[in-house]
Amino acid sequence: MRLSELSERSGVSTATIKYYLRERLLPPGRAVTATQAEYDESHLRRLRLVRALIQVGRLPVATTREVLRAVDDDSLDHHTRLGAAVWAIPHIANAAPALTEETEPARQIVDTLLELADWTFGRQMGPLNPSYRMLVTAVMELLKLEYPCDADHLLPYAKLATGVAVTEIDELEALGTPSQQVEAAVAMTVLYEPVLLSLRRMAQAEESSRRFSET
Amino acid sequence: MRLSELSERSGVSTATIKYYLRERLLPPGRAVTATQAEYDESHLRRLRLVRALIQVGRLPVATTREVLRAVDDDSLDHHTRLGAAVWAIPHIANAAPALTEETEPARQIVDTLLELADWTFGRQMGPLNPSYRMLVTAVMELLKLEYPCDADHLLPYAKLATGVAVTEIDELEALGTPSQQVEAAVAMTVLYEPVLLSLRRMAQAEESSRRFSET
C-alpha cells in the first residue's frame, strides 16, 4: 500500500508517519520509484505499536526506539526477547530507581514474597529486572509511611498478578509468529496498565458501596 | 510534640513541614507560645498521607489540597466520603478525559462489562466516575489499535480487580475511625498502584519463563 493508504488504515496522519520514518521508529517501505514507496501489513502493525508506546504509554521517541530495538532482536530466544522488550518500557511516571542501603529492608520483604509466591525466575533475576526495583521502591515508601506491607500482605496481590499474566500469555500464544507475539506483548503491557488501574479503583468503589452505603 | 519531634518521627524536614503548614496541607498545631506549637498523632498521620500523595503519587499541591478536602468532609456518609476522596486522586500520568461521540463504541463495551461483572454501583455512576472515563479511554485506544478488548475479554481483569478490592476493603475495615479509614484508603490507592503494576510485569516474566525459556 501507499503512504496515503497506510495513513488511512492506521488513522495516523501522513506527516506523523513521515516523522516516524525519519526517526527510524518505522522501517522504510520498499522503494517503487524515486519518490514513492510501498508499505505492507508489517508497517501497519508496527505503526500501531509505536502509537501505543508514544500516545498511551507517553514514551519519549528515544525510549520508543530502544524498546523497538529489543522487539526486533531475533538473536535472542523467545523468552529473553519478550523480557528484554518489556523491560525496556519504563514504568508509568517513574524510572526504576537504583537500590541502596536504604532499600535493604524493602528488598528483604520482596525476596520473601518471591519465595512465598514461588517465582523462581524473579528470584534469579533479582534487581536486574526494573520491575523488581520498582516494587522494592514502592515497598520502601510503604515502610517509610508505616502502611502495612510485609510479604504475607503482598502475597494476594502477587497471586492476582499471576492470574492476569496467565490469561495474557495464553492470549499471546494464540497469536502468529514469535515477532508478532513480542510486538503484542509490548503493546498490551502499555495498553492494559490503565485498564487494570481503573478497574481496581472501580472495584473498590463497588465493594465500598456494598459494605458502607446508607441507601 | 514539637515541630522538631514531628520532623524526626515522620522523616520529613522541618522546612518541608513548614511549607505544608503554609500551604494548608497540614492543619496548624495548638499554639503554646507566640512562636511554638504542639502537634499530635493526627498531624503525623496527615503528614504521611501528604507525603504519599506528593512524593509517590506526584500530585501537585493544589490537587493534594482538593483530595484532603474530600478526606475531611465528614458531612458525607462513609461510602460517599471514601468515593469522593479517591475520585479526587488523578490517575497516574493521565487526567480522566471527557467522553465524546468518538468514545461511544468503547463506552458500550465498558457498559456491557459492568453488566457482566454485576457492578451495580459502577452502572449507576457511569461517567461521573473518573475511573470509568479512564477505562473508556483505554478501551478506545485498544479499539483504535485493533487489539482485543471486548467485554468478555475484559471480564477476567474485572474479576481480578474485585479480588484485590475485597482484600483492600477488608483491611480498611480493620482500621480505627471512619476518618482514619478514609485517609488510609487514599494513601493505599496511591501507594499500591506501583505495587500492582510491577507485580503484573513480574508475573508475566515468570509465566513467559515457564513456557518459553530454553534453559
Contacts between the chains, C-beta under 8 A, distances in Angstrom:
chain1	res1	chain2	res2	distance
A	11	B	144	6.2
A	48	B	145	4.3
A	48	B	146	6.6
A	48	B	147	7.8
A	51	B	144	7.8
A	51	B	145	6.1
A	52	B	141	7.2
A	52	B	145	5.6
A	52	B	147	7.9
A	55	B	141	7.2
A	56	B	138	7.6
A	56	B	141	5.0
A	58	B	93	6.0
A	77	B	212	7.4
A	77	B	213	7.3
A	77	B	214	4.6
A	78	B	212	4.4
A	78	B	214	7.9
A	79	B	208	5.2
A	79	B	209	5.6
A	79	B	211	7.7
A	79	B	212	3.8
A	79	B	213	4.3
A	79	B	214	7.1
A	80	B	213	7.9
A	82	B	205	7.9
A	82	B	208	5.0
A	82	B	212	6.8
A	83	B	205	5.5
A	83	B	208	6.7
A	83	B	209	7.8
A	86	B	201	6.3
A	86	B	204	6.8
A	86	B	205	7.2
A	91	B	194	6.8
A	91	B	197	6.2
A	91	B	198	6.7
A	91	B	201	7.9
A	92	B	92	5.0
A	92	B	93	5.0
A	92	B	197	6.8
A	93	B	58	6.0
A	93	B	92	5.1
A	93	B	93	4.9
A	94	B	194	6.6
A	119	B	202	6.7
A	119	B	203	7.6
A	119	B	206	4.9
A	120	B	206	7.7
A	120	B	209	7.8
A	121	B	205	5.9
A	121	B	206	5.0
A	121	B	209	3.8
A	121	B	210	7.7
A	121	B	213	7.6
A	122	B	202	5.2
A	122	B	205	6.9
A	122	B	206	5.9
A	125	B	205	7.5
A	129	B	202	6.8
A	129	B	205	6.8
A	131	B	197	8.0
A	131	B	198	4.3
A	131	B	199	7.8
A	131	B	201	4.1
A	131	B	202	4.9
A	131	B	205	7.5
A	132	B	198	7.4
A	132	B	202	6.7
A	134	B	194	5.8
A	134	B	197	7.5
A	134	B	198	4.2
A	135	B	194	7.5
A	135	B	195	6.4
A	135	B	198	4.0
A	135	B	199	6.6
A	135	B	202	7.1
A	137	B	194	7.3
A	138	B	56	7.6
A	138	B	191	6.7
A	138	B	192	7.7
A	138	B	194	4.1
A	138	B	195	4.7
A	138	B	198	6.6
A	139	B	195	7.3
A	141	B	52	7.2
A	141	B	55	7.3
A	141	B	56	5.0
A	141	B	191	6.0
A	142	B	191	5.4
A	142	B	195	7.8
A	144	B	11	6.2
A	144	B	51	7.8
A	145	B	48	4.4
A	145	B	51	6.1
A	145	B	52	5.6
A	145	B	187	6.8
A	145	B	191	7.1
A	146	B	48	6.6
A	147	B	48	7.8
A	147	B	52	7.9
A	147	B	184	7.3
A	147	B	187	6.2
A	147	B	188	6.6
A	147	B	191	6.1
A	148	B	171	6.9
A	149	B	195	8.0
A	154	B	195	6.9
A	154	B	199	7.8
A	156	B	163	7.4
A	156	B	164	7.5
A	156	B	167	5.0
A	157	B	164	6.7
A	157	B	167	7.9
A	157	B	192	7.5
A	157	B	195	6.1
A	157	B	196	6.2
A	157	B	199	5.5
A	158	B	199	5.4
A	158	B	203	7.0
A	160	B	160	4.9
A	160	B	163	5.3
A	160	B	164	5.5
A	160	B	199	8.0
A	161	B	196	7.2
A	161	B	199	3.9
A	161	B	200	4.7
A	161	B	202	7.1
A	161	B	203	3.9
A	162	B	203	4.7
A	162	B	206	7.2
A	162	B	207	7.2
A	163	B	156	7.3
A	163	B	160	5.3
A	163	B	163	7.8
A	164	B	156	7.5
A	164	B	157	6.6
A	164	B	160	5.6
A	164	B	200	5.6
A	164	B	203	6.7
A	165	B	200	6.7
A	165	B	203	3.7
A	165	B	204	4.5
A	165	B	206	6.8
A	165	B	207	4.5
A	166	B	207	5.8
A	167	B	156	5.1
A	167	B	157	7.9
A	168	B	204	6.3
A	168	B	207	7.9
A	169	B	204	6.7
A	169	B	207	4.6
A	169	B	208	6.0
A	169	B	211	6.3
A	171	B	148	6.9
A	173	B	211	7.3
A	184	B	147	7.3
A	185	B	204	7.6
A	187	B	145	6.8
A	187	B	147	6.2
A	188	B	147	6.6
A	189	B	201	6.8
A	189	B	204	7.4
A	191	B	138	6.8
A	191	B	141	6.0
A	191	B	142	5.4
A	191	B	145	7.1
A	191	B	147	6.1
A	192	B	138	7.7
A	192	B	157	7.5
A	193	B	197	5.8
A	193	B	200	7.9
A	194	B	91	6.8
A	194	B	94	6.7
A	194	B	134	5.9
A	194	B	135	7.4
A	194	B	137	7.3
A	194	B	138	4.1
A	195	B	135	6.4
A	195	B	138	4.7
A	195	B	139	7.3
A	195	B	142	7.8
A	195	B	149	8.0
A	195	B	154	6.9
A	195	B	157	6.2
A	196	B	157	6.2
A	196	B	161	7.2
A	196	B	196	6.7
A	196	B	197	7.3
A	196	B	200	6.6
A	197	B	91	6.3
A	197	B	92	6.9
A	197	B	131	8.0
A	197	B	134	7.6
A	197	B	193	5.8
A	197	B	196	7.3
A	197	B	197	7.5
A	198	B	91	6.8
A	198	B	131	4.3
A	198	B	132	7.4
A	198	B	134	4.2
A	198	B	135	4.1
A	198	B	138	6.6
A	199	B	131	7.8
A	199	B	135	6.6
A	199	B	154	7.8
A	199	B	157	5.5
A	199	B	158	5.4
A	199	B	160	7.9
A	199	B	161	3.9
A	200	B	161	4.7
A	200	B	164	5.6
A	200	B	165	6.6
A	200	B	193	7.9
A	200	B	196	6.6
A	201	B	86	6.4
A	201	B	91	7.9
A	201	B	131	4.1
A	201	B	189	6.8
A	202	B	119	6.7
A	202	B	122	5.2
A	202	B	129	6.8
A	202	B	131	4.9
A	202	B	132	6.7
A	202	B	135	7.0
A	202	B	161	7.1
A	203	B	119	7.6
A	203	B	158	7.0
A	203	B	161	3.9
A	203	B	162	4.7
A	203	B	164	6.7
A	203	B	165	3.7
A	204	B	86	6.8
A	204	B	165	4.5
A	204	B	168	6.2
A	204	B	169	6.7
A	204	B	185	7.7
A	204	B	189	7.4
A	205	B	82	7.9
A	205	B	83	5.5
A	205	B	86	7.2
A	205	B	121	5.9
A	205	B	122	7.0
A	205	B	125	7.5
A	205	B	129	6.8
A	205	B	131	7.4
A	206	B	119	4.8
A	206	B	120	7.7
A	206	B	121	5.0
A	206	B	122	5.9
A	206	B	162	7.3
A	206	B	165	6.8
A	207	B	162	7.2
A	207	B	165	4.5
A	207	B	166	5.8
A	207	B	168	7.9
A	207	B	169	4.6
A	208	B	79	5.2
A	208	B	82	5.0
A	208	B	83	6.7
A	208	B	169	6.0
A	209	B	79	5.6
A	209	B	83	7.8
A	209	B	120	7.8
A	209	B	121	3.8
A	210	B	121	7.6
A	211	B	79	7.7
A	211	B	169	6.4
A	211	B	173	7.3
A	212	B	77	7.4
A	212	B	78	4.4
A	212	B	79	3.8
A	212	B	82	6.8
A	213	B	77	7.3
A	213	B	79	4.3
A	213	B	80	7.9
A	213	B	121	7.7
A	214	B	77	4.6
A	214	B	78	7.9
A	214	B	79	7.1
